[in-house]
Amino acid sequence: MTSIGTFLGIAVTVVFYLVAPPIAKCFSGGPEFLYRYFCSHPIEYVTSGLFFVGMAILAAKWRQLPTDRAVIANVKELATNARWVQTEAGSGAVQSLTAWQAASHRNDWKSTSMWHRVQDVLHYVNAGRNDGLEDHLKYLADLSVDRLIQSFSLIRTVTWAVPIMGFLGTVVGITLAIANVTPEQLDSSLPEVTAGLAVAFDTTAQALTMSMLLVFATYLVERDEQAILNDVEQFGIDSLVPFISQSQASAAEPASGLPALANWTAEILAQQTDSWSRHLTAMQSGWAETLNSQTDSLAQALSDETTATLQSHRDASDSARDQYAAALQQSSQMFAQQMQQTLMTFVDRVDLWQNAMRESSLASAGQAEELHRLGRTMLQLTEAEQKLVQLQEALRDNLQTLQMVSTLEQTMQSLNAAVSILTSKSSMRVAA
């Protein structure tokens, strides 16, 4: 189941990174969120893969739970309907369970805890052991608990590794931020510094969120599996020990003459079982101690590295701040000097403009006086022109008068001539 969950988790990771980008485009801010918490750094890819592997294993376990409950309910129904009786030797407990296992069932039933428990009990009883069934059930219960713990070992490793990846992302992000600080070019390096810090905090937030989800999901699935084991143990105490022990004690009376080799073998097996159990317990304790020591060492190393990194970052920040303050002060002084020079130049130019404006005003005043004088002259010329026109009109009138006088003189001369002619003619007539 663990291997299936691992392959399923890898497949889900690949499918997620293929399907998530197109889906994220359908939501406002989706692409930015996806890139920030899943695609901005390789550590986020690894953390997402571990998370999906853990969730896939838990999903496979959770999918098996209804089958376990169905098998438990079926066996309890079989025990109720068969009505096993203690006083009847061979009352059908072993026969019923044997027939139940021999019947055609679904293949997934054979991987359940109840199926294995019934199978182990039947093997134990059919081997000729008439007593010790209760101790054997206790041994099987301990073995089931160990198997349950072992089945969650990869889940616990993933749950432990996810926050470690987040802390690793924090260290890498802070290291990138410090490496990208350049006091000479503080403004240009600031985006790279913030990008490194974003990697640090985003990977930590992603890892802690996924770790919480894994812890709660592991708790829910482990609680249900533990409840199933408790139901299996309760069925063994209530239905197997009272009936199978009594019926097998009655049915095994003809076989009471078995050789002492069987008892010796049982003792050897019990000793080996105890030795194996102690060895497993010691191994588990040693593994837990090793894991705790490694965790403490890693946490201490991360703490020391983070402290050193933060101190280095603090020193670099102080140095950069001092250099930036000095550069800012120098720039302010240079700016003030340039402003003062600019103001002085501006004042000089304003004075020049004022002098030019004053000279221009004086010239304009002289031009105005000249124009005024020229206007008076033009007015006088206009008056003289009007007088000249009047003189021309008077002269024209005089010329006309002279022409009339000349005409009158000519007329008078003509009249005189006519009078002379008439006079001469009259004289001639008189003489005749």
C-alpha positions as CSV (number, residue, x, y, z in Angstrom):
1,M,0.0,0.0,0.0
2,T,2.9,2.3,0.7
3,S,4.5,1.7,-2.6
4,I,1.2,2.2,-4.4
5,G,0.7,5.5,-2.5
6,T,4.2,6.6,-3.4
7,F,3.7,6.1,-7.1
8,L,0.2,7.6,-6.9
9,G,1.7,10.7,-5.1
10,I,4.3,11.1,-7.8
11,A,1.7,10.9,-10.5
12,V,-0.5,13.4,-8.6
13,T,2.4,15.8,-8.4
14,V,3.1,15.6,-12.1
15,V,-0.6,16.0,-12.9
16,F,-0.9,18.9,-10.5
17,Y,1.9,20.9,-12.2
18,L,0.5,20.1,-15.6
19,V,-3.2,21.0,-14.8
20,A,-2.8,23.8,-12.1
21,P,-1.4,26.6,-14.4
22,P,-4.4,26.6,-16.8
23,I,-6.9,26.3,-14.0
24,A,-5.2,29.1,-12.0
25,K,-5.8,31.5,-15.0
26,C,-9.5,31.2,-14.4
27,F,-9.2,32.9,-11.0
28,S,-8.2,36.4,-10.1
29,G,-4.7,36.3,-8.6
30,G,-4.5,32.6,-9.3
31,P,-1.3,32.5,-11.4
32,E,0.6,34.8,-8.9
33,F,-0.5,32.6,-6.0
34,L,0.5,29.4,-7.8
35,Y,3.9,30.8,-8.8
36,R,4.6,32.2,-5.3
37,Y,3.8,29.1,-3.3
38,F,4.4,26.2,-5.7
39,C,6.7,27.3,-8.5
40,S,9.1,30.1,-7.4
41,H,11.9,27.8,-6.2
42,P,13.0,24.1,-6.6
43,I,12.4,23.6,-2.8
44,E,8.7,24.3,-3.3
45,Y,8.6,21.6,-6.0
46,V,10.2,19.0,-3.6
47,T,7.9,20.0,-0.7
48,S,4.8,19.7,-2.9
49,G,6.0,16.3,-4.1
50,L,6.5,15.1,-0.5
51,F,3.1,16.5,0.5
52,F,1.3,14.7,-2.4
53,V,3.1,11.4,-1.7
54,G,2.0,11.6,2.0
55,M,-1.5,12.5,1.1
56,A,-1.7,9.7,-1.5
57,I,-0.6,7.1,1.1
58,L,-3.2,8.4,3.5
59,A,-5.8,8.3,0.8
60,A,-5.0,4.7,0.0
61,K,-5.2,3.8,3.7
62,W,-8.5,5.7,4.1
63,R,-9.9,3.9,1.0
64,Q,-9.2,0.6,2.7
65,L,-11.1,1.5,5.9
66,P,-14.7,0.7,4.6
67,T,-13.5,-2.7,3.4
68,D,-12.1,-3.4,6.9
69,R,-15.4,-2.4,8.5
70,A,-17.4,-4.5,6.1
71,V,-15.3,-7.6,6.9
72,I,-15.6,-7.1,10.6
73,A,-19.4,-6.7,10.2
74,N,-19.6,-9.9,8.1
75,V,-17.6,-11.9,10.6
76,K,-19.7,-10.6,13.5
77,E,-22.8,-11.5,11.6
78,L,-21.4,-15.0,11.0
79,A,-20.7,-15.5,14.7
80,T,-24.2,-14.3,15.6
81,N,-26.0,-16.4,13.1
82,A,-24.0,-19.6,13.8
83,R,-24.9,-19.4,17.5
84,W,-21.6,-21.0,18.8
85,V,-22.1,-22.8,22.1
86,Q,-19.4,-23.5,24.6
87,T,-20.7,-26.7,25.8
88,E,-20.9,-28.3,22.4
89,A,-17.5,-29.7,21.3
90,G,-16.9,-28.9,17.7
91,S,-20.0,-26.6,17.8
92,G,-18.8,-25.1,14.5
93,A,-16.6,-22.1,15.4
94,V,-13.6,-23.4,13.6
95,Q,-15.6,-25.1,10.9
96,S,-17.6,-21.9,10.3
97,L,-14.6,-19.7,10.1
98,T,-12.8,-22.2,7.8
99,A,-15.8,-22.3,5.6
100,W,-16.1,-18.5,5.6
101,Q,-12.5,-18.2,4.5
102,A,-12.9,-20.9,1.8
103,A,-16.0,-19.2,0.4
104,S,-15.6,-16.9,-2.5
105,H,-15.1,-13.3,-1.3
106,R,-13.8,-10.1,-2.8
107,N,-10.0,-10.1,-3.3
108,D,-9.6,-6.9,-1.3
109,W,-11.0,-8.7,1.8
110,K,-7.8,-10.8,2.0
111,S,-5.8,-7.8,2.9
112,T,-7.9,-6.7,5.9
113,S,-6.9,-7.0,9.5
114,M,-9.9,-9.3,10.4
115,W,-9.1,-11.7,7.6
116,H,-5.5,-12.1,8.7
117,R,-6.5,-12.4,12.4
118,V,-9.0,-15.2,11.6
119,Q,-6.4,-16.9,9.4
120,D,-3.7,-16.7,12.1
121,V,-6.1,-18.1,14.7
122,L,-7.1,-21.0,12.5
123,H,-3.5,-21.9,11.8
124,Y,-2.8,-21.8,15.5
125,V,-5.7,-24.0,16.4
126,N,-5.2,-26.5,13.5
127,A,-1.6,-26.9,14.6
128,G,-2.8,-28.8,17.7
129,R,-2.4,-26.1,20.3
130,N,-5.2,-26.6,22.8
131,D,-4.4,-23.8,25.1
132,G,-2.7,-20.4,25.1
133,L,-5.1,-18.9,22.5
134,E,-5.6,-15.8,24.6
135,D,-1.8,-15.3,24.8
136,H,-1.5,-15.9,21.1
137,L,-4.2,-13.3,20.5
138,K,-2.3,-10.8,22.7
139,Y,0.8,-11.5,20.6
140,L,-1.1,-11.0,17.4
141,A,-2.5,-7.7,18.8
142,D,1.0,-6.5,19.6
143,L,2.2,-7.6,16.2
144,S,-0.7,-5.7,14.5
145,V,0.1,-2.6,16.5
146,D,3.8,-2.9,15.4
147,R,2.6,-3.3,11.8
148,L,0.4,-0.3,12.1
149,I,3.2,1.8,13.4
150,Q,5.5,0.5,10.7
151,S,2.9,1.3,8.0
152,F,2.9,4.9,9.2
153,S,6.7,5.2,9.2
154,L,6.9,6.8,5.8
155,I,4.1,9.1,6.6
156,R,5.9,10.3,9.7
157,T,9.1,10.7,7.8
158,V,7.3,12.8,5.2
159,T,5.6,14.8,8.0
160,W,9.0,15.4,9.5
161,A,10.7,16.2,6.2
162,V,8.2,18.8,5.0
163,P,8.9,21.4,7.7
164,I,12.6,20.7,7.4
165,M,12.3,21.6,3.7
166,G,10.6,24.8,4.8
167,F,13.5,25.7,7.2
168,L,15.9,24.8,4.4
169,G,14.0,27.3,2.1
170,T,14.3,29.9,4.9
171,V,18.1,29.4,5.1
172,V,18.5,29.4,1.3
173,G,16.3,32.5,0.9
174,I,18.2,34.5,3.6
175,T,21.5,33.4,2.1
176,L,20.3,34.6,-1.4
177,A,19.2,37.9,0.1
178,I,22.5,38.5,1.8
179,A,24.5,37.4,-1.2
180,N,22.6,39.9,-3.4
181,V,23.3,42.9,-1.1
182,T,25.7,45.4,-2.8
183,P,26.2,48.5,-0.7
184,E,27.5,50.4,-3.7
185,Q,24.3,49.8,-5.6
186,L,21.8,49.5,-2.8
187,D,18.8,50.8,-4.8
188,S,19.5,48.4,-7.7
189,S,20.1,45.3,-5.5
190,L,17.0,45.9,-3.3
191,P,14.6,43.9,-5.6
192,E,17.0,40.9,-5.5
193,V,17.2,41.1,-1.7
194,T,13.4,41.2,-1.4
195,A,13.1,38.3,-3.8
196,G,15.5,36.2,-1.6
197,L,13.4,37.1,1.5
198,A,10.2,36.2,-0.4
199,V,11.7,32.7,-1.1
200,A,12.5,32.3,2.6
201,F,9.1,33.2,3.9
202,D,7.0,31.6,1.1
203,T,8.7,28.2,1.4
204,T,8.3,28.3,5.2
205,A,4.6,29.2,4.9
206,Q,4.0,26.4,2.3
207,A,5.9,23.8,4.4
208,L,4.1,24.7,7.6
209,T,0.7,24.6,6.0
210,M,1.3,21.3,4.3
211,S,2.8,19.9,7.5
212,M,-0.4,20.8,9.4
213,L,-2.6,19.2,6.8
214,L,-0.5,16.0,6.9
215,V,-0.5,15.9,10.7
216,F,-4.3,16.2,10.9
217,A,-4.9,13.8,8.1
218,T,-2.5,11.2,9.7
219,Y,-4.3,11.6,13.0
220,L,-7.7,10.9,11.5
221,V,-6.6,7.9,9.4
222,E,-4.5,6.4,12.3
223,R,-7.4,6.9,14.7
224,D,-9.7,5.0,12.4
225,E,-7.2,2.1,11.8
226,Q,-6.6,1.9,15.6
227,A,-10.4,1.7,16.1
228,I,-10.5,-1.2,13.5
229,L,-7.8,-3.0,15.4
230,N,-9.7,-2.5,18.7
231,D,-12.8,-4.0,17.1
232,V,-10.7,-7.0,15.9
233,E,-9.3,-7.5,19.3
234,Q,-12.7,-7.2,20.9
235,F,-14.1,-9.8,18.5
236,G,-11.3,-12.2,19.4
237,I,-11.9,-11.7,23.2
238,D,-15.7,-12.0,22.8
239,S,-16.2,-14.6,20.1
240,L,-12.9,-16.6,19.6
241,V,-11.5,-17.2,23.0
242,P,-14.7,-18.5,24.7
243,F,-15.8,-20.8,21.9
244,I,-12.7,-22.0,20.1
245,S,-10.8,-22.8,23.2
246,Q,-13.6,-24.9,24.7
247,S,-14.6,-26.6,21.5
248,Q,-11.0,-27.4,20.6
249,A,-10.3,-28.7,24.2
250,S,-13.1,-31.2,23.7
251,A,-12.2,-32.1,20.1
252,A,-8.5,-32.4,20.9
253,E,-8.9,-35.1,23.6
254,P,-8.1,-37.9,21.2
255,A,-4.9,-36.1,20.3
256,S,-3.6,-35.8,23.8
257,G,-0.9,-38.3,23.1
258,L,1.2,-36.0,21.0
259,P,4.9,-36.2,21.7
260,A,6.7,-33.7,23.9
261,L,8.3,-32.3,20.8
262,A,5.2,-30.1,20.2
263,N,5.5,-28.5,23.6
264,W,9.2,-28.0,23.2
265,T,8.6,-26.4,19.8
266,A,6.0,-24.1,21.3
267,E,8.4,-23.1,24.0
268,I,11.2,-22.4,21.5
269,L,8.8,-20.4,19.4
270,A,7.6,-18.4,22.4
271,Q,11.2,-17.7,23.4
272,Q,12.1,-16.6,19.9
273,T,9.0,-14.5,19.8
274,D,9.9,-12.8,23.1
275,S,13.5,-12.3,21.9
276,W,12.3,-10.9,18.6
277,S,9.8,-8.6,20.4
278,R,12.6,-7.3,22.7
279,H,14.9,-6.8,19.8
280,L,12.2,-4.9,17.9
281,T,11.5,-2.8,20.9
282,A,15.2,-2.0,21.4
283,M,15.5,-1.3,17.7
284,Q,12.5,1.0,17.8
285,S,13.9,2.8,20.8
286,G,17.3,3.2,19.2
287,W,15.8,4.5,16.0
288,A,13.7,7.0,18.0
289,E,16.7,8.1,19.9
290,T,18.7,8.4,16.7
291,L,15.9,10.3,15.0
292,N,15.5,12.7,18.0
293,S,19.3,13.3,18.2
294,Q,19.5,13.9,14.4
295,T,16.5,16.2,14.7
296,D,18.1,18.1,17.6
297,S,21.4,18.3,15.8
298,L,19.7,19.6,12.6
299,A,17.6,22.1,14.6
300,Q,20.7,23.3,16.4
301,A,22.7,23.5,13.1
302,L,19.8,25.4,11.5
303,S,19.5,27.7,14.5
304,D,23.3,28.4,14.5
305,E,23.3,28.9,10.7
306,T,20.3,31.2,10.9
307,T,21.8,33.2,13.8
308,A,25.1,33.6,11.9
309,T,23.2,34.5,8.7
310,L,21.1,37.0,10.5
311,Q,24.1,38.5,12.3
312,S,25.9,38.8,8.9
313,H,22.8,40.3,7.4
314,R,22.5,42.7,10.3
315,D,26.2,43.8,9.9
316,A,25.9,44.1,6.2
317,S,22.7,46.1,6.6
318,D,24.4,48.4,9.1
319,S,27.3,49.0,6.8
320,A,25.0,49.5,3.9
321,R,22.9,51.9,5.9
322,D,26.0,53.9,6.9
323,Q,27.3,54.0,3.4
324,Y,23.9,54.9,2.1
325,A,23.5,57.7,4.7
326,A,27.0,59.1,3.8
327,A,26.2,58.9,0.1
328,L,22.8,60.6,0.8
329,Q,24.5,63.4,2.8
330,Q,27.1,63.9,0.1
331,S,24.4,64.0,-2.5
332,S,22.4,66.5,-0.4
333,Q,25.4,68.8,-0.1
334,M,26.2,68.6,-3.8
335,F,22.6,69.3,-4.5
336,A,22.5,72.3,-2.2
337,Q,25.7,73.7,-3.8
338,Q,24.3,73.2,-7.2
339,M,21.0,74.9,-6.2
340,Q,22.9,77.8,-4.7
341,Q,25.0,78.3,-7.9
342,T,21.8,78.0,-9.9
343,L,20.1,80.6,-7.8
344,M,23.0,83.0,-8.1
345,T,23.1,82.5,-11.9
346,F,19.3,83.1,-11.9
347,V,19.7,86.3,-9.9
348,D,22.4,87.6,-12.2
349,R,20.2,86.9,-15.2
350,V,17.2,88.6,-13.6
351,D,19.4,91.7,-13.0
352,L,20.4,91.6,-16.7
353,W,16.8,91.2,-17.6
354,Q,15.8,94.2,-15.4
355,N,18.5,96.4,-16.9
356,A,17.5,95.4,-20.4
357,M,13.9,96.1,-19.5
358,R,14.8,99.5,-18.1
359,E,16.8,100.4,-21.2
360,S,14.0,99.1,-23.4
361,S,11.5,101.2,-21.3
362,L,13.6,104.4,-21.8
363,A,13.9,103.7,-25.5
364,S,10.2,103.1,-25.7
365,A,9.6,106.4,-23.9
366,G,11.9,108.3,-26.4
367,Q,10.1,106.5,-29.3
368,A,6.8,107.6,-27.8
369,E,7.9,111.2,-27.6
370,E,9.3,111.1,-31.2
371,L,6.0,109.5,-32.3
372,H,4.1,112.3,-30.5
373,R,6.2,115.0,-32.2
374,L,5.8,113.2,-35.5
375,G,2.0,113.1,-34.9
376,R,2.0,116.9,-34.3
377,T,3.9,117.4,-37.5
378,M,1.5,115.1,-39.4
379,L,-1.4,117.1,-37.9
380,Q,0.2,120.3,-39.1
381,L,0.8,118.8,-42.6
382,T,-2.8,117.7,-42.6
383,E,-4.0,121.2,-41.8
384,A,-1.6,122.7,-44.4
385,E,-3.0,120.2,-46.9
386,Q,-6.5,121.3,-46.1
387,K,-5.5,125.0,-46.6
388,L,-3.8,124.0,-49.9
389,V,-7.0,122.3,-51.0
390,Q,-8.9,125.4,-50.2
391,L,-6.4,127.5,-52.1
392,Q,-6.7,125.2,-55.0
393,E,-10.5,125.5,-55.0
394,A,-10.2,129.3,-54.7
395,L,-7.7,129.3,-57.6
396,R,-10.0,127.2,-59.6
397,D,-12.8,129.6,-58.9
398,N,-10.6,132.5,-59.9
399,L,-9.6,130.7,-63.1
400,Q,-13.2,130.1,-63.9
401,T,-13.9,133.8,-63.2
402,L,-11.0,134.7,-65.5
403,Q,-12.3,132.5,-68.2
404,M,-15.7,134.2,-67.9
405,V,-14.1,137.6,-68.1
406,S,-12.1,136.6,-71.1
407,T,-15.3,135.3,-72.7
408,L,-17.0,138.5,-71.9
409,E,-14.1,140.5,-73.5
410,Q,-14.3,138.4,-76.6
411,T,-18.0,138.9,-76.7
412,M,-17.6,142.6,-76.2
413,Q,-15.0,142.6,-79.0
414,S,-17.4,140.7,-81.2
415,L,-20.2,143.2,-80.4
416,N,-17.9,146.1,-81.1
417,A,-17.0,144.6,-84.4
418,A,-20.6,144.0,-85.2
419,V,-21.4,147.5,-84.2
420,S,-18.7,148.8,-86.3
421,I,-19.9,146.8,-89.3
422,L,-23.4,147.9,-88.7
423,T,-22.3,151.5,-88.4
424,S,-20.4,151.3,-91.6
425,K,-23.3,149.8,-93.4
426,S,-25.6,152.4,-92.0
427,S,-23.2,155.1,-93.2
428,M,-23.1,153.6,-96.6
429,R,-26.8,153.5,-96.9
430,V,-27.1,157.0,-95.7
431,A,-24.6,158.1,-98.3
432,A,-26.4,156.4,-101.0
